């Protein structure tokens, strides 16, 4: 049964409360801005249509709201966990549309199905086994693996010329300055604002001073304000499914951390909703992949906005989702996104992928992981090296990419060493 919201005019707003509707709409728009930078960036880096991914982020958020009974405040957007495996599965070289997009979509749907099945199991038997399977030392390593595996893509994005390198580094600096020194709530939008600053500087240098290839705005001028997105049907191929489906394990670890963080922020035990959260995210990923969208995940950016504003109303995310649907049906919006210069995207990638890897340190510190323990040290060291080096595992006709190999290897090695450690004791 869906929650109903009790109106409240101030103070901390609980998930089952809301501000007056006018204020709720404005606050919901803030969540659209918060999710926008990452949700638009991820599909671009994989050669997906950002309009389609934004549209499905809105659909996914509404679906998640229904599956969780409107009790878990979360926004679902494009997951960066899919980038490396999608690029590997499709051979995408960067720049423009991904010619093998349909093959990636089949893998994304398979991943969503596996994720939903895990959610169903958790709903049936509880979530304790998830925490035993992936303790903080393993969860942190899996998160770091994603960021390190993507690092070469970010570096390549700013390495075409010295001008591109400087634009990429300027983008990094701009994002950092916004994150550290911007006033008030603007500090929560470093990707969006920092990227905009770098974009404008590139246009000044390229279009104004002729220092690089000018940005072509003709597509923006010719695009309609409203229209249908370019949907794509999936194609199911075994190798792509084998590469992409294991990302479900990463999404479980990610969503587990998000749900627990929301529980801490709201002062409510959200653990009973874990199974529903996994199921909702898994179904959303399948629906998104069925039409050309990216895999979905709950968004830390929106959690940050909630932490700052102390407004945890799930009504905010219904509003945000409806605005995302409107953006998805605007070809002009998609055309604007298409004008973002490559080195600006590369600079944003440096920041985003680096933050993903650095999040591992926060997980380890907050959970008191002891790296003087040889089991933890060896597990993390091997996993990070395998992930950063993109170690692929091939067994007959089955192939597992670097992220999958490092993820499953990390889990198996940890429990193997833990079992030997118990025997020694």
C-alpha positions as CSV (number, residue, x, y, z in Angstrom):
1,X,0.0,0.0,0.0
2,X,1.3,3.4,-0.9
3,X,2.1,6.0,1.7
4,X,0.1,9.2,2.2
5,X,1.8,12.4,3.1
6,X,0.9,14.6,6.0
7,X,1.5,18.3,5.3
8,X,4.2,20.0,7.5
9,X,5.4,23.6,7.2
10,X,8.9,23.3,8.6
11,X,11.6,21.4,10.5
12,X,12.7,17.9,9.5
13,X,10.3,16.5,6.9
14,X,9.9,12.7,7.2
15,X,9.4,10.3,4.2
16,X,5.6,10.2,4.9
17,X,5.4,14.0,5.3
18,X,5.6,16.9,2.8
19,X,5.8,20.7,2.6
20,X,2.9,22.6,1.0
21,X,2.7,21.6,-2.7
22,X,4.2,24.8,-4.0
23,X,7.4,24.3,-1.9
24,X,7.4,20.6,-2.7
25,X,7.5,21.3,-6.4
26,X,10.4,23.7,-6.0
27,X,12.3,21.3,-3.8
28,X,11.6,18.5,-6.4
29,X,13.1,20.6,-9.1
30,X,16.3,20.9,-7.0
31,X,16.5,17.1,-7.1
32,X,16.2,17.2,-10.9
33,X,19.2,19.5,-11.0
34,X,21.1,17.3,-8.5
35,X,20.7,14.1,-10.6
36,X,21.1,15.7,-14.0
37,X,24.9,15.9,-14.3
38,X,25.5,12.2,-13.7
39,X,22.4,10.9,-15.3
40,X,23.1,12.7,-18.5
41,X,26.9,12.0,-18.4
42,X,26.7,8.2,-18.0
43,X,24.8,7.6,-21.3
44,X,27.0,9.9,-23.2
45,X,30.1,8.0,-22.1
46,X,28.5,4.8,-23.4
47,X,27.1,6.2,-26.6
48,X,23.5,6.0,-25.4
49,X,20.9,8.7,-26.1
50,X,20.7,10.9,-23.1
51,X,17.1,11.9,-23.8
52,X,16.1,8.2,-23.5
53,X,18.1,7.7,-20.3
54,X,16.6,10.8,-18.7
55,X,13.1,9.7,-19.6
56,X,13.7,6.2,-18.2
57,X,15.2,7.7,-15.0
58,X,11.8,9.4,-14.4
59,X,9.9,6.2,-15.2
60,X,12.3,4.2,-13.0
61,X,11.9,6.5,-10.1
62,X,8.1,6.3,-10.2
63,X,8.3,2.5,-10.4
64,X,10.7,2.4,-7.5
65,X,8.2,4.6,-5.5
66,X,5.4,2.1,-6.2
67,X,7.5,-1.0,-5.4
68,X,8.7,0.4,-2.1
69,X,5.3,1.6,-1.1
70,X,6.4,5.2,-1.2
71,X,8.4,4.7,2.0
72,X,12.0,4.9,0.7
73,X,13.1,8.4,-0.6
74,X,15.3,7.7,-3.6
75,X,15.9,8.9,-7.1
76,X,16.9,6.4,-9.8
77,X,19.3,7.5,-12.5
78,X,22.0,6.2,-14.8
79,X,24.5,3.9,-13.1
80,X,28.2,4.3,-13.8
81,X,28.8,0.7,-12.9
82,X,27.8,-0.3,-16.4
83,X,30.2,1.9,-18.3
84,X,33.2,-0.3,-18.5
85,X,31.3,-3.5,-19.2
86,X,29.1,-1.8,-21.9
87,X,32.2,-0.4,-23.6
88,X,33.9,-3.8,-23.5
89,X,30.8,-5.6,-24.8
90,X,30.1,-3.2,-27.6
91,X,33.6,-2.1,-28.6
92,X,32.5,1.5,-28.3
93,X,35.4,3.8,-29.2
94,X,33.8,7.0,-27.8
95,X,32.1,9.9,-29.5
96,X,28.7,9.8,-31.0
97,X,26.1,7.0,-31.0
98,X,27.1,3.4,-30.0
99,X,26.6,1.2,-33.1
100,X,26.2,-1.9,-30.9
101,X,23.8,-0.3,-28.4
102,X,21.2,-3.1,-28.9
103,X,23.7,-5.8,-27.7
104,X,24.4,-3.8,-24.6
105,X,20.7,-3.5,-23.8
106,X,20.3,-7.2,-23.8
107,X,23.0,-7.5,-21.2
108,X,21.5,-4.7,-19.1
109,X,18.1,-6.5,-19.1
110,X,19.8,-9.7,-18.0
111,X,21.5,-7.8,-15.2
112,X,18.2,-6.2,-14.1
113,X,16.6,-9.7,-14.1
114,X,19.4,-11.1,-11.8
115,X,19.1,-8.0,-9.6
116,X,15.3,-8.5,-9.3
117,X,15.7,-12.2,-8.4
118,X,18.2,-11.2,-5.6
119,X,15.6,-8.7,-4.4
120,X,12.9,-11.5,-4.4
121,X,15.2,-13.7,-2.3
122,X,15.9,-11.0,0.1
123,X,12.2,-10.3,0.5
124,X,11.7,-14.0,1.2
125,X,14.6,-14.8,3.6
126,X,16.0,-11.5,4.8
127,X,19.1,-9.5,4.0
128,X,21.6,-10.9,6.6
129,X,23.2,-13.2,4.0
130,X,24.0,-10.2,1.8
131,X,26.0,-8.5,4.5
132,X,27.8,-11.8,5.3
133,X,28.6,-12.3,1.6
134,X,29.8,-8.8,1.1
135,X,31.2,-7.3,4.3
136,X,32.5,-3.7,4.2
137,X,36.1,-4.7,3.1
138,X,34.6,-6.4,0.1
139,X,32.0,-3.8,-0.6
140,X,34.7,-1.1,-0.6
141,X,36.9,-3.0,-2.9
142,X,34.1,-3.6,-5.4
143,X,33.4,0.2,-5.5
144,X,37.1,1.0,-6.0
145,X,37.3,-1.6,-8.8
146,X,34.7,0.3,-10.8
147,X,36.5,3.6,-10.6
148,X,40.0,2.2,-11.3
149,X,38.8,0.2,-14.2
150,X,37.3,3.3,-15.8
151,X,40.4,5.4,-15.3
152,X,41.9,4.8,-18.7
153,X,38.7,6.0,-20.4
154,X,38.8,9.3,-18.6
155,X,42.5,9.9,-19.4
156,X,41.9,9.0,-23.1
157,X,39.1,11.6,-23.1
158,X,41.4,14.5,-22.5
159,X,44.5,13.3,-24.4
160,X,43.8,14.0,-28.0
161,X,45.7,17.3,-28.0
162,X,47.4,19.7,-25.6
163,X,44.3,22.0,-25.8
164,X,42.1,19.1,-24.9
165,X,44.3,18.3,-21.9
166,X,44.1,21.9,-20.6
167,X,40.4,22.0,-21.1
168,X,40.0,18.7,-19.2
169,X,42.2,19.9,-16.3
170,X,40.3,23.2,-16.2
171,X,37.1,21.2,-15.9
172,X,38.5,19.2,-13.0
173,X,39.6,22.5,-11.2
174,X,36.2,24.1,-11.9
175,X,34.3,21.1,-10.4
176,X,36.7,21.1,-7.4
177,X,36.2,24.8,-6.7
178,X,32.4,24.5,-6.8
179,X,32.4,21.5,-4.5
180,X,34.6,23.3,-1.9
181,X,33.9,27.0,-2.2
182,X,30.4,27.5,-3.8
183,X,27.8,29.1,-1.5
184,X,25.0,27.1,0.1
185,X,23.2,24.4,-1.9
186,X,25.2,25.2,-5.0
187,X,28.0,23.2,-3.4
188,X,25.9,20.1,-4.0
189,X,26.0,20.6,-7.8
190,X,29.7,20.5,-8.7
191,X,29.4,18.3,-11.8
192,X,26.6,20.5,-13.3
193,X,28.1,23.9,-12.5
194,X,31.8,23.0,-13.0
195,X,30.9,21.4,-16.3
196,X,29.0,24.4,-17.4
197,X,31.9,26.7,-16.6
198,X,34.3,24.5,-18.6
199,X,31.8,24.3,-21.5
200,X,31.5,28.1,-21.7
201,X,35.3,28.5,-21.6
202,X,35.6,26.0,-24.4
203,X,33.1,27.9,-26.6
204,X,35.0,31.1,-25.9
205,X,38.3,29.6,-27.0
206,X,37.0,27.5,-29.9
207,X,34.1,29.5,-31.4
208,X,35.4,32.9,-30.3
209,X,39.2,32.6,-30.7
210,X,39.5,29.8,-33.1
211,X,41.8,27.7,-30.9
212,X,40.0,24.4,-31.5
213,X,37.1,22.9,-33.4
214,X,34.0,25.1,-32.9
215,X,30.9,23.8,-31.3
216,X,28.1,23.4,-33.9
217,X,24.8,24.7,-32.5
218,X,22.8,24.1,-35.7
219,X,21.3,20.8,-34.4
220,X,20.0,22.7,-31.4
221,X,18.4,25.4,-33.5
222,X,16.8,22.7,-35.8
223,X,15.5,20.4,-33.0
224,X,11.9,20.5,-31.9
225,X,10.9,21.4,-28.3
226,X,8.8,18.3,-28.0
227,X,9.0,14.9,-29.7
228,X,9.5,11.2,-29.1
229,X,12.9,9.9,-28.0
230,X,14.9,7.5,-30.2
231,X,14.0,4.2,-28.6
232,X,16.1,1.1,-29.4
233,X,15.1,-2.6,-29.1
234,X,17.5,-5.0,-27.3
235,X,19.4,-7.9,-28.8
236,X,20.4,-10.8,-26.6
237,X,23.9,-12.2,-27.1
238,X,25.6,-14.6,-24.7
239,X,29.0,-12.9,-24.5
240,X,27.5,-9.5,-23.8
241,X,25.2,-11.0,-21.1
242,X,28.1,-12.7,-19.5
243,X,30.0,-9.4,-19.3
244,X,27.2,-7.2,-18.1
245,X,24.9,-9.3,-15.9
246,X,27.4,-9.6,-13.1
247,X,27.1,-5.9,-12.5
248,X,24.0,-6.9,-10.4
249,X,26.4,-7.8,-7.6
250,X,27.8,-4.3,-7.7
251,X,24.4,-2.7,-7.7
252,X,23.4,-4.8,-4.6
253,X,26.4,-3.5,-2.7
254,X,25.8,0.0,-3.8
255,X,22.0,0.0,-3.0
256,X,22.7,-1.7,0.3
257,X,24.9,1.2,1.4
258,X,22.4,3.8,0.1
259,X,19.5,2.3,2.0
260,X,21.5,2.1,5.2
261,X,22.6,5.7,4.8
262,X,19.0,6.9,4.3
263,X,18.1,5.0,7.4
264,X,20.7,6.8,9.4
265,X,19.7,10.2,8.0
266,X,16.0,9.7,8.7
267,X,16.4,8.0,12.0
268,X,14.3,5.0,10.7
269,X,15.2,1.4,10.2
270,X,15.0,1.0,6.4
271,X,16.5,-2.5,6.3
272,X,13.0,-4.2,5.9
273,X,12.7,-2.4,2.6
274,X,16.0,-3.7,1.2
275,X,14.4,-6.5,-0.8
276,X,11.8,-4.1,-2.3
277,X,14.6,-1.7,-3.1
278,X,16.6,-4.4,-5.0
279,X,13.4,-5.6,-6.7
280,X,12.3,-2.1,-7.7
281,X,15.8,-1.2,-9.0
282,X,16.1,-4.5,-10.9
283,X,12.7,-4.1,-12.6
284,X,13.5,-0.5,-13.5
285,X,16.8,-1.6,-15.1
286,X,15.0,-4.1,-17.2
287,X,12.4,-1.6,-18.4
288,X,15.1,1.0,-19.1
289,X,17.1,-1.5,-21.1
290,X,14.1,-2.6,-23.1
291,X,13.8,0.8,-24.7
292,X,17.4,2.1,-25.0
293,X,18.1,3.4,-21.6
294,X,21.0,2.8,-19.2
295,X,21.0,0.5,-16.1
296,X,19.6,2.2,-13.1
297,X,20.7,2.8,-9.5
298,X,19.7,4.9,-6.5
299,X,21.5,8.2,-6.5
300,X,23.9,9.5,-3.9
301,X,23.6,13.0,-5.3
302,X,20.0,13.2,-4.2
303,X,20.8,11.7,-0.9
304,X,23.2,14.6,-0.4
305,X,20.5,17.1,-1.1
306,X,18.3,15.4,1.4
307,X,21.0,15.5,4.0
308,X,21.5,19.3,3.5
309,X,17.8,20.2,3.4
310,X,16.5,17.7,6.0
311,X,13.6,17.1,3.6
312,X,13.1,13.3,3.1
313,X,9.6,13.4,1.7
314,X,9.1,10.8,-1.0
315,X,6.8,13.3,-2.7
316,X,9.9,15.2,-3.8
317,X,10.9,12.2,-6.0
318,X,7.5,11.9,-7.6
319,X,7.8,15.6,-8.6
320,X,11.4,15.1,-9.8
321,X,10.4,12.0,-11.9
322,X,7.6,13.9,-13.6
323,X,10.0,16.7,-14.6
324,X,12.5,14.1,-15.9
325,X,9.7,12.7,-18.1
326,X,9.2,16.2,-19.6
327,X,12.9,16.5,-20.4
328,X,13.0,13.1,-22.0
329,X,10.4,14.2,-24.5
330,X,12.4,17.3,-25.6
331,X,14.7,16.7,-28.6
332,X,16.0,20.2,-28.2
333,X,17.3,19.2,-24.7
334,X,19.0,16.2,-26.2
335,X,20.6,18.4,-28.9
336,X,22.0,20.7,-26.3
337,X,23.6,17.7,-24.5
338,X,25.1,16.6,-27.8
339,X,27.1,19.8,-28.1
340,X,29.2,19.1,-24.9
341,X,32.8,19.1,-26.1
342,X,34.8,15.8,-25.7
343,X,37.5,17.3,-23.4
344,X,34.9,18.7,-21.0
345,X,33.3,15.2,-20.8
346,X,36.8,13.8,-20.2
347,X,37.5,16.2,-17.4
348,X,34.1,15.4,-15.8
349,X,35.0,11.7,-16.2
350,X,38.3,12.2,-14.3
351,X,36.4,13.6,-11.4
352,X,33.5,11.2,-11.4
353,X,35.5,8.0,-11.8
354,X,38.0,9.2,-9.2
355,X,35.2,9.9,-6.7
356,X,33.9,6.4,-7.3
357,X,37.3,4.9,-6.4
358,X,37.7,7.2,-3.5
359,X,34.4,6.3,-2.0
360,X,35.9,2.9,-1.1
361,X,38.2,4.7,1.4
362,X,35.2,6.2,3.1
363,X,33.5,2.8,3.3
364,X,36.6,1.3,4.9
365,X,37.1,4.1,7.3
366,X,33.5,4.3,8.5
367,X,33.4,0.6,9.1
368,X,36.7,0.3,10.8
369,X,38.3,-2.1,8.3
370,X,41.6,-3.4,9.7
371,X,44.3,-3.5,7.0
372,X,46.8,-4.9,9.4
373,X,44.9,-8.1,8.9
374,X,46.5,-10.0,6.0
375,X,43.2,-11.4,4.8
376,X,41.8,-7.9,4.2
377,X,45.1,-6.5,2.8
378,X,45.6,-9.3,0.3
379,X,41.9,-9.5,-0.8
380,X,41.8,-5.7,-1.5
381,X,45.2,-5.5,-3.1
382,X,44.6,-8.4,-5.6
383,X,41.1,-7.1,-6.4
384,X,42.2,-3.6,-7.1
385,X,45.1,-4.7,-9.3
386,X,42.8,-7.1,-11.3
387,X,40.2,-4.4,-11.7
388,X,42.6,-1.6,-12.7
389,X,44.4,-4.0,-15.1
390,X,41.1,-5.1,-16.6
391,X,41.9,-8.8,-16.0
392,X,39.4,-10.8,-18.1
393,X,38.6,-14.4,-17.3
394,X,37.8,-16.9,-20.1
395,X,36.5,-20.4,-19.5
396,X,35.6,-22.1,-22.7
397,X,33.0,-19.9,-24.4
398,X,32.4,-17.9,-21.2
399,X,34.1,-14.6,-20.8
400,X,34.1,-12.3,-17.7
401,X,35.4,-8.7,-18.0
402,X,37.8,-7.0,-15.6
403,X,35.1,-5.7,-13.3
404,X,33.3,-9.0,-13.1
405,X,36.6,-11.0,-12.6
406,X,37.8,-8.6,-9.8
407,X,34.3,-8.5,-8.1
408,X,33.8,-12.3,-8.0
409,X,37.5,-12.9,-7.3
410,X,37.3,-10.5,-4.4
411,X,34.3,-12.2,-2.8
412,X,35.7,-15.7,-3.3
413,X,39.2,-14.8,-2.1
414,X,37.9,-13.1,1.0
415,X,35.8,-16.0,2.1
416,X,38.6,-18.5,1.2
417,X,41.1,-16.7,3.4
418,X,38.5,-16.1,6.1
419,X,37.9,-19.9,6.2
420,X,41.6,-20.6,6.5
421,X,41.9,-18.0,9.2
422,X,39.2,-19.6,11.3
423,X,40.9,-23.0,10.9
424,X,44.2,-21.5,12.2
425,X,42.4,-20.1,15.2
